[in-house]
Amino acid sequence: MTEPFVQLWTGDDLSDAEFTAVTELLRDRRQFDLGQYKDRCIRRRIAKRLRACKATDFSSYLKRLEMDRDELDTLLATISIHVSQFFRNPDTFQILEQKILPDLCRQARATGRTELTLWSAGCASGEEPYSLALLIDELAVTDLDIRILATDVSEPVLKLARTGQFDATRMNEVPAVVLEKYFRIENGRYHLIERIRDKVEFLRHNIMRDSDYPAADLILCRNVLIYFTRQEQERILTRFAASLPEDGALVLGRSETMADNVRCYYHSEFPVERVYRRTAEPVTAPVV
């Protein structure tokens, strides 16, 4: 019996028209602008998804993208997911542990609040919100209910994150004492203990399209805004400002900058680490 033909997509075999069709579909339906990225990198990631779907021709795959929202989100995750680690950029997490989180706890107590919400927007496979959960556990806060919310546009990515299982390459910045206390090694993978996994709530959310932004005291949105146009970045940052209380904290990626038109809503506290505090400037969230 003759084996069915399987196209070994590499990315270089995509025509300019095919590549444009995919990027325009992502921009129009998911508001992700990939124009600033090198074509070759994006082409390789599209090809990875084509291989995974065992696509034999591009036109049929494009039709699937137009009809299947889940596949469009899976492709988006394949293209946009950044390689992450626990405690990526350790200096940032040191600031969170030693300065930001204790300050937020003190502010909550001073105003009679009993809860805090920490939001990891664009959480990918979960290393960032789980890193927050580890910090919270080490701080041993007992008088506040601290909710850690982790969101991403892709349900397949969230499903993976909920397992709390990671390759050794994601653990390079984790101290040995933390590895021993919070992880179990099975079949060469690190399994986060259930007590820490239960501290994180994973939800599907698109920060560009969804109208419901949760109120939060701390927002981490690192290496996510780079996928959006400058105008869209301003919309997102304005809506973050509407979600944060005065002196609430926002953390961006090191390569990301604060859009000019929203600077009035934030002041920079740790410039190198892109850690900002919410000012008292009134804000009205833009309509989606």
DRENDO-305518 format. One record per atom (N, C-alpha, C): residue in three letters; x, y, z. Coordinates in steps of 0.05 Angstrom, whole numbers, padded with zeros to 5 digits, always signed. Layout:
// DRENDO-305518
alaXYZ...
This chain:
// DRENDO-305518
met+00017-00024+00000met+00000+00000+00000met+00018+00025+00000thr+00011+00043-00017thr+00027+00068-00019thr+00022+00086+00005glu+00043+00096+00017glu+00041+00114+00040glu+00030+00141+00031pro+00012+00154+00045pro+00003+00180+00037pro+00025+00201+00038phe+00023+00219+00019phe+00044+00240+00017phe+00041+00259+00041val+00064+00265+00053val+00064+00284+00075val+00084+00306+00068gln+00074+00331+00067gln+00091+00354+00061gln+00109+00360+00085leu+00135+00361+00080leu+00154+00368+00101leu+00159+00398+00101trp+00140+00412+00113trp+00141+00441+00113trp+00166+00452+00128thr+00179+00471+00116thr+00202+00484+00128thr+00198+00513+00134gly+00180+00525+00121gly+00176+00554+00124gly+00185+00569+00099asp+00208+00560+00088asp+00218+00572+00064asp+00201+00565+00040asp+00184+00544+00043asp+00167+00536+00020asp+00140+00552+00020leu+00136+00570+00039leu+00112+00586+00039leu+00117+00610+00020ser+00098+00614+00002ser+00100+00638-00016ser+00094+00663+00000asp+00101+00686-00011asp+00096+00711+00002asp+00066+00715+00006ala+00050+00707-00014ala+00021+00710-00012ala+00010+00693+00011glu+00020+00668+00014glu+00011+00650+00035glu+00018+00661+00062phe+00043+00670+00065phe+00052+00682+00090phe+00035+00706+00098thr+00030+00723+00078thr+00014+00747+00083thr-00015+00739+00091ala-00026+00719+00079ala-00053+00710+00086ala-00055+00702+00115val-00035+00688+00125val-00035+00680+00153val-00032+00704+00172thr-00013+00721+00166thr-00008+00744+00184thr-00031+00763+00184glu-00044+00767+00161glu-00068+00784+00160glu-00091+00772+00176leu-00094+00746+00174leu-00116+00733+00189leu-00112+00736+00219leu-00087+00733+00228leu-00081+00737+00257leu-00085+00765+00265arg-00077+00784+00248arg-00081+00812+00255arg-00110+00820+00256asp-00126+00811+00236asp-00154+00818+00234asp-00171+00805+00256arg-00165+00780+00262arg-00182+00766+00281arg-00172+00764+00309arg-00146+00767+00313arg-00134+00766+00340arg-00119+00791+00347gln-00117+00811+00329gln-00104+00836+00334gln-00074+00832+00341phe-00062+00812+00329phe-00034+00807+00333phe-00019+00816+00308asp-00002+00836+00311asp+00013+00847+00288asp+00041+00836+00290leu+00048+00819+00270leu+00074+00806+00269leu+00093+00819+00249gly+00086+00843+00240gly+00101+00855+00219gly+00130+00862+00228gln+00134+00866+00254gln+00161+00875+00263gln+00180+00852+00267tyr+00170+00827+00263tyr+00188+00804+00267tyr+00199+00794+00241lys+00223+00782+00243lys+00236+00771+00219lys+00218+00749+00206asp+00214+00752+00180asp+00196+00733+00167asp+00205+00705+00170arg+00231+00700+00170arg+00241+00672+00171arg+00233+00659+00197cys+00234+00673+00219cys+00227+00662+00245cys+00197+00655+00245ile+00180+00673+00236ile+00151+00668+00236ile+00145+00646+00217arg+00158+00645+00194arg+00153+00624+00174arg+00159+00597+00186arg+00180+00595+00201arg+00188+00569+00213arg+00166+00560+00233arg+00155+00579+00248arg+00134+00572+00267arg+00108+00564+00254ile+00102+00577+00232ile+00078+00569+00217ile+00082+00541+00206ala+00106+00536+00196ala+00112+00510+00185ala+00110+00488+00206lys+00118+00494+00230lys+00116+00475+00252lys+00087+00467+00256arg+00069+00486+00255arg+00040+00479+00258arg+00030+00464+00234leu+00039+00470+00211leu+00031+00455+00187leu+00039+00426+00189arg+00063+00422+00199arg+00073+00394+00202arg+00056+00380+00223ala+00050+00394+00245ala+00035+00381+00267ala+00007+00373+00257cys-00004+00389+00239cys-00031+00383+00228cys-00029+00364+00204lys-00005+00357+00196lys-00001+00339+00173lys-00015+00350+00148ala-00013+00377+00145ala-00025+00391+00122ala-00011+00383+00097thr-00026+00376+00076thr-00015+00368+00051thr-00013+00392+00031asp-00030+00412+00036asp-00029+00436+00019asp-00038+00460+00036phe-00028+00483+00028phe-00032+00507+00045phe-00061+00517+00043ser-00073+00516+00020ser-00100+00527+00016ser-00120+00513+00035ser-00118+00487+00038ser-00137+00474+00056ser-00132+00482+00085tyr-00107+00486+00092tyr-00101+00494+00120tyr-00111+00522+00125leu-00109+00540+00105leu-00119+00567+00108leu-00149+00567+00112lys-00163+00550+00097lys-00192+00548+00101lys-00199+00538+00129arg-00182+00520+00139arg-00187+00511+00166arg-00183+00533+00186leu-00162+00550+00182leu-00158+00573+00200leu-00182+00592+00200glu-00194+00595+00176glu-00216+00614+00174glu-00241+00603+00188met-00244+00577+00190met-00268+00565+00201met-00265+00555+00230asp-00240+00550+00239asp-00235+00537+00264asp-00221+00556+00283arg-00235+00568+00302arg-00224+00587+00321arg-00202+00574+00338asp-00206+00549+00346asp-00186+00536+00363asp-00160+00532+00348glu-00161+00525+00323glu-00137+00522+00307glu-00123+00549+00304leu-00138+00570+00300leu-00126+00597+00298leu-00112+00604+00324asp-00124+00598+00346asp-00111+00604+00372asp-00087+00586+00376thr-00088+00561+00367thr-00065+00543+00370thr-00042+00553+00353leu-00047+00562+00329leu-00026+00573+00312leu-00015+00598+00325leu-00032+00615+00336leu-00023+00639+00350leu-00004+00632+00373ala-00012+00611+00388ala+00006+00603+00410ala+00032+00593+00400thr+00032+00578+00378thr+00057+00568+00366thr+00075+00591+00357ile+00063+00612+00346ile+00079+00634+00337ile+00088+00652+00360ser+00071+00657+00378ser+00076+00679+00398ser+00089+00669+00424ile+00086+00643+00430ile+00096+00634+00456ile+00126+00639+00459his+00134+00652+00480his+00162+00657+00484his+00174+00635+00502val+00199+00629+00497val+00212+00609+00514val+00216+00622+00542ser+00204+00610+00561ser+00204+00621+00588ser+00218+00602+00608gln+00224+00613+00631gln+00236+00598+00652gln+00223+00608+00679phe+00226+00591+00699phe+00220+00601+00726phe+00239+00623+00733phe+00228+00644+00745phe+00244+00667+00754phe+00261+00679+00731arg+00249+00680+00708arg+00263+00692+00685arg+00269+00721+00692asn+00294+00730+00686asn+00304+00755+00696asn+00303+00756+00726pro+00321+00743+00740pro+00320+00740+00769pro+00319+00767+00784asp+00332+00788+00773asp+00331+00814+00786asp+00302+00824+00788thr+00286+00819+00768thr+00258+00827+00769thr+00244+00813+00792phe+00248+00787+00795phe+00234+00773+00816phe+00245+00779+00844gln+00270+00788+00845gln+00281+00797+00870gln+00267+00822+00879ile+00263+00841+00860ile+00248+00865+00866ile+00220+00859+00875leu+00207+00841+00861leu+00180+00833+00869leu+00180+00821+00898glu+00198+00804+00904glu+00199+00791+00930glu+00206+00810+00952gln+00226+00828+00948gln+00236+00844+00969gln+00221+00871+00972lys+00210+00881+00950lys+00198+00908+00951lys+00168+00908+00944ile+00161+00899+00920ile+00134+00903+00910ile+00113+00887+00926leu+00117+00861+00928leu+00097+00845+00942leu+00094+00853+00972pro+00116+00858+00987pro+00112+00867+01014pro+00097+00894+01015asp+00103+00912+00997asp+00089+00938+00996asp+00059+00935+00991leu+00053+00918+00972leu+00024+00913+00966leu+00010+00901+00989cys+00023+00883+01004cys+00011+00872+01028cys+00006+00893+01049arg+00026+00911+01053arg+00023+00932+01073arg+00001+00951+01065gln-00001+00958+01039gln-00022+00976+01030gln-00050+00964+01035ala-00052+00938+01030ala-00078+00924+01034ala-00086+00925+01063arg-00067+00919+01081arg-00073+00919+01110arg-00080+00947+01119ala-00066+00967+01108ala-00071+00995+01117ala-00098+01005+01110thr-00110+00994+01089thr-00136+01003+01080thr-00158+00983+01088gly-00151+00964+01105gly-00170+00945+01115gly-00179+00923+01096arg-00164+00920+01075arg-00170+00899+01056arg-00159+00872+01065thr-00171+00851+01056thr-00163+00824+01064thr-00154+00807+01040glu-00153+00820+01016glu-00146+00804+00993glu-00128+00820+00974leu-00113+00806+00957leu-00097+00818+00936leu-00101+00800+00911thr-00099+00813+00888thr-00099+00798+00863thr-00074+00804+00846leu-00060+00783+00839leu-00037+00785+00822leu-00043+00772+00795trp-00039+00787+00773trp-00047+00778+00747trp-00023+00775+00728ser-00019+00750+00718ser+00001+00745+00698ser-00014+00744+00671ala-00011+00765+00655ala-00025+00768+00629ala-00007+00758+00607gly-00016+00737+00592gly+00001+00725+00573gly+00020+00705+00586cys+00008+00687+00602cys+00024+00670+00620cys+00038+00647+00606ala+00032+00642+00581ala+00044+00620+00566ala+00042+00594+00582ser+00063+00579+00585ser+00062+00553+00598ser+00064+00553+00628gly+00062+00576+00640gly+00057+00578+00669gly+00081+00584+00687glu+00105+00586+00676glu+00128+00591+00693glu+00126+00617+00709glu+00115+00637+00696glu+00114+00663+00710glu+00094+00663+00733pro+00069+00655+00730pro+00051+00655+00753pro+00059+00635+00774tyr+00070+00613+00766tyr+00080+00594+00786tyr+00103+00605+00802ser+00120+00621+00789ser+00142+00635+00803ser+00131+00654+00824leu+00109+00668+00816leu+00096+00685+00836leu+00085+00669+00859ala+00073+00646+00853ala+00062+00629+00875ala+00084+00619+00894leu+00108+00614+00883leu+00130+00606+00900leu+00139+00629+00918leu+00140+00653+00907leu+00147+00676+00923leu+00127+00680+00946ile+00102+00679+00939ile+00081+00683+00959ile+00083+00662+00981asp+00088+00637+00973asp+00091+00616+00994asp+00114+00621+01012glu+00136+00631+01001glu+00160+00637+01017glu+00155+00661+01035leu+00139+00680+01026leu+00133+00703+01043leu+00115+00696+01066ala+00101+00673+01064ala+00085+00663+01086ala+00064+00683+01096val+00050+00695+01078val+00029+00714+01085val+00004+00698+01094thr-00005+00703+01118thr-00027+00687+01129thr-00052+00704+01133asp-00050+00730+01133asp-00073+00747+01139asp-00087+00759+01114leu-00077+00751+01090leu-00089+00761+01065leu-00095+00738+01047asp-00117+00740+01033asp-00124+00721+01012asp-00112+00731+00986ile-00091+00717+00976ile-00077+00726+00952ile-00084+00708+00929arg-00098+00721+00909arg-00106+00707+00885arg-00086+00711+00863ile-00077+00690+00851ile-00059+00692+00828ile-00074+00683+00803leu-00079+00702+00785leu-00093+00697+00761leu-00074+00696+00737ala-00076+00675+00721ala-00058+00672+00698ala-00075+00668+00673thr-00071+00685+00653thr-00087+00684+00629thr-00070+00683+00604asp-00082+00671+00584asp-00069+00669+00558asp-00091+00666+00537val-00085+00672+00512val-00104+00670+00490val-00110+00641+00482ser-00091+00623+00488ser-00093+00596+00477ser-00100+00576+00498glu-00122+00562+00494glu-00131+00541+00513glu-00111+00517+00513pro-00099+00509+00490pro-00079+00487+00491pro-00055+00494+00509val-00047+00519+00508val-00025+00528+00524val-00032+00528+00554leu-00057+00536+00560leu-00066+00536+00587leu-00069+00508+00598lys-00078+00490+00581lys-00080+00462+00589lys-00053+00451+00597leu-00033+00457+00582leu-00006+00449+00589leu+00004+00461+00615ala-00002+00487+00618ala+00007+00501+00642ala-00005+00489+00667arg-00030+00481+00666arg-00044+00470+00689arg-00031+00445+00700thr-00017+00430+00682thr-00004+00405+00691thr+00019+00410+00711gly+00031+00434+00709gly+00054+00440+00726gly+00078+00422+00722gln+00082+00414+00697gln+00105+00396+00690gln+00123+00411+00671phe+00150+00409+00677phe+00169+00426+00662phe+00195+00410+00657asp+00207+00417+00634asp+00233+00406+00627asp+00254+00419+00644ala+00277+00406+00646ala+00299+00417+00662ala+00309+00444+00651thr+00305+00449+00625thr+00314+00475+00614thr+00299+00499+00625arg+00276+00494+00636arg+00260+00516+00647arg+00267+00522+00677met+00285+00506+00688met+00291+00508+00716met+00318+00520+00723asn+00331+00532+00704asn+00359+00541+00708asn+00362+00562+00730glu+00341+00579+00734glu+00343+00600+00754glu+00331+00592+00781val+00323+00568+00784val+00310+00559+00809val+00331+00550+00829pro+00333+00562+00852pro+00353+00552+00872pro+00348+00523+00880ala+00370+00510+00886ala+00368+00481+00893ala+00349+00476+00916val+00349+00493+00936val+00332+00489+00959val+00302+00491+00951val+00296+00509+00931val+00269+00511+00922val+00261+00487+00905leu+00279+00477+00889leu+00274+00453+00874leu+00267+00429+00892glu+00283+00427+00913glu+00279+00404+00931glu+00253+00407+00947lys+00245+00431+00953lys+00222+00436+00970lys+00196+00434+00954tyr+00196+00443+00929tyr+00171+00447+00915tyr+00167+00429+00890phe+00187+00414+00882phe+00185+00399+00858phe+00192+00369+00863arg+00180+00352+00846arg+00186+00324+00846arg+00195+00316+00817ile+00216+00301+00815ile+00226+00294+00788ile+00215+00266+00781glu+00201+00266+00758glu+00190+00241+00748glu+00196+00239+00718asn+00209+00218+00710asn+00216+00213+00681asn+00230+00237+00669gly+00248+00249+00685gly+00264+00271+00675gly+00251+00298+00674arg+00226+00300+00683arg+00211+00325+00684arg+00206+00334+00712tyr+00204+00360+00716tyr+00200+00371+00743tyr+00170+00376+00746his+00158+00364+00767his+00130+00366+00773his+00126+00384+00798leu+00113+00406+00794leu+00107+00425+00816leu+00087+00412+00835ile+00091+00415+00860ile+00073+00402+00879ile+00045+00414+00878glu+00026+00399+00885glu-00002+00406+00881glu-00009+00432+00897arg+00001+00434+00921arg-00005+00457+00938arg+00001+00484+00924ile+00023+00485+00909ile+00031+00509+00895ile+00014+00512+00869arg+00010+00490+00855arg-00007+00491+00831arg-00035+00502+00838asp-00045+00495+00861asp-00072+00504+00868asp-00074+00534+00874lys-00051+00547+00877lys-00051+00575+00883lys-00056+00592+00858val-00054+00579+00834val-00057+00594+00808val-00082+00586+00794glu-00097+00606+00785glu-00122+00602+00770glu-00116+00609+00741phe-00119+00590+00723phe-00113+00594+00695phe-00140+00598+00680leu-00141+00620+00665leu-00165+00627+00649leu-00157+00636+00621arg-00174+00630+00602arg-00169+00640+00575arg-00178+00669+00573his-00161+00686+00562his-00168+00714+00560his-00150+00727+00539asn-00162+00744+00522asn-00148+00758+00501asn-00147+00788+00509ile-00124+00798+00516ile-00122+00825+00527ile-00129+00846+00506met-00130+00839+00480met-00138+00859+00460met-00168+00858+00455arg-00181+00835+00456arg-00208+00833+00448arg-00228+00832+00471asp-00220+00820+00493asp-00239+00816+00515asp-00244+00842+00530ser-00269+00847+00537ser-00276+00872+00551ser-00272+00871+00581asp-00271+00847+00592asp-00269+00844+00621asp-00240+00841+00630tyr-00229+00863+00639tyr-00202+00863+00652tyr-00206+00860+00682pro-00194+00841+00694pro-00198+00838+00723pro-00184+00861+00739ala-00196+00869+00760ala-00182+00887+00778ala-00159+00873+00791ala-00136+00886+00791ala-00111+00872+00801ala-00093+00892+00815asp-00078+00883+00835asp-00059+00900+00849asp-00031+00898+00836leu-00026+00877+00822leu-00001+00873+00808leu-00007+00860+00781ile+00003+00871+00759ile+00000+00859+00733ile+00028+00855+00721leu+00033+00830+00714leu+00057+00823+00699leu+00049+00818+00670cys+00059+00833+00652cys+00054+00830+00623cys+00080+00833+00609arg+00096+00812+00610arg+00124+00813+00601arg+00126+00799+00574asn+00139+00813+00555asn+00144+00802+00528asn+00118+00794+00514val+00098+00810+00518val+00072+00806+00505val+00066+00830+00487leu+00070+00854+00497leu+00063+00878+00482leu+00079+00880+00455ile+00102+00866+00454ile+00118+00867+00429ile+00103+00856+00405tyr+00081+00841+00410tyr+00066+00830+00388tyr+00044+00849+00378phe+00042+00872+00389phe+00021+00891+00382phe+00032+00916+00370thr+00015+00930+00355thr+00023+00956+00344thr+00024+00976+00368arg+00037+00999+00362arg+00039+01019+00383arg+00012+01029+00393gln-00006+01033+00374gln-00033+01041+00382gln-00047+01021+00399glu-00044+00995+00393glu-00056+00974+00409glu-00043+00972+00436gln-00017+00976+00437gln-00003+00977+00463gln-00015+00998+00481glu-00020+01022+00470glu-00031+01043+00486glu-00059+01036+00497arg-00075+01023+00481arg-00101+01014+00490arg-00099+00994+00513ile-00081+00975+00510ile-00077+00955+00531ile-00067+00968+00557leu-00047+00985+00554leu-00035+00998+00578leu-00055+01017+00592thr-00073+01029+00576thr-00094+01045+00588thr-00114+01028+00603arg-00120+01005+00593arg-00139+00987+00606arg-00126+00975+00631phe-00100+00969+00630phe-00086+00961+00654phe-00088+00982+00676ala-00084+01007+00667ala-00085+01029+00687ala-00113+01030+00700ala-00134+01025+00684ala-00161+01025+00695ala-00165+01001+00715ser-00149+00980+00712ser-00152+00957+00729ser-00136+00959+00755leu-00116+00976+00755leu-00098+00979+00778leu-00107+01001+00797pro-00104+00997+00823pro-00109+01019+00842pro-00085+01037+00843glu-00088+01060+00854glu-00065+01078+00858glu-00043+01063+00873asp-00018+01065+00863asp+00005+01051+00874asp+00006+01021+00867gly-00014+01012+00852gly-00012+00985+00842gly+00012+00982+00823ala+00021+00958+00818ala+00046+00955+00803ala+00041+00941+00776leu+00056+00950+00756leu+00057+00938+00729leu+00085+00931+00722val+00089+00907+00712val+00116+00898+00704val+00115+00890+00675leu+00131+00903+00658leu+00134+00897+00630leu+00159+00881+00625gly+00163+00872+00600gly+00188+00859+00593gly+00210+00879+00590arg+00235+00870+00593arg+00258+00888+00592arg+00261+00902+00565ser+00251+00889+00544ser+00254+00902+00517ser+00230+00919+00510glu+00211+00922+00528glu+00187+00937+00523glu+00188+00965+00536thr+00175+00984+00524thr+00175+01011+00534thr+00147+01021+00538met+00144+01041+00556met+00118+01052+00561met+00111+01071+00538ala+00087+01067+00527ala+00077+01085+00506ala+00074+01113+00516asp+00081+01133+00499asp+00081+01161+00508asp+00054+01170+00518asn+00033+01163+00504asn+00006+01174+00510asn-00006+01163+00536val+00008+01144+00549val-00003+01133+00574val+00016+01137+00598arg+00038+01151+00593arg+00057+01155+00615arg+00045+01169+00639cys+00025+01185+00635cys+00013+01199+00658cys+00000+01180+00678tyr-00006+01156+00670tyr-00018+01136+00688tyr+00002+01120+00704tyr+00027+01123+00698tyr+00048+01107+00711tyr+00072+01123+00718his+00086+01116+00739his+00113+01127+00743his+00132+01103+00746ser+00156+01107+00736ser+00175+01085+00735ser+00189+01083+00762glu+00188+01059+00774glu+00201+01055+00800glu+00228+01041+00797phe+00229+01022+00780phe+00254+01008+00774phe+00257+01006+00743pro+00270+01027+00732pro+00270+01030+00702pro+00282+01006+00688val+00304+00995+00697val+00317+00974+00683val+00299+00949+00681glu+00285+00944+00703glu+00268+00920+00704glu+00240+00926+00694arg+00235+00951+00685arg+00208+00958+00674arg+00186+00954+00695val+00191+00963+00719val+00171+00961+00740val+00159+00989+00745tyr+00133+00991+00742tyr+00119+01017+00744tyr+00098+01016+00766arg+00092+01040+00777arg+00070+01043+00796arg+00048+01060+00784arg+00024+01054+00790arg+00001+01069+00781arg-00001+01096+00795thr-00004+01117+00780thr-00008+01143+00791thr-00037+01148+00799ala-00043+01171+00808ala-00071+01178+00816ala-00086+01190+00792glu-00074+01191+00769glu-00088+01203+00746glu-00113+01188+00739pro-00136+01201+00737pro-00161+01186+00730pro-00159+01175+00702val-00171+01152+00698val-00171+01139+00671val-00198+01126+00666thr-00206+01128+00641thr-00229+01113+00632thr-00220+01092+00611ala-00226+01067+00616ala-00217+01046+00598ala-00230+01049+00571pro-00214+01047+00549pro-00225+01049+00522pro-00244+01026+00517val-00264+01031+00500val-00283+01010+00493val-00270+00991+00473val-00275+00965+00476val-00264+00946+00457val-00278+00948+00430
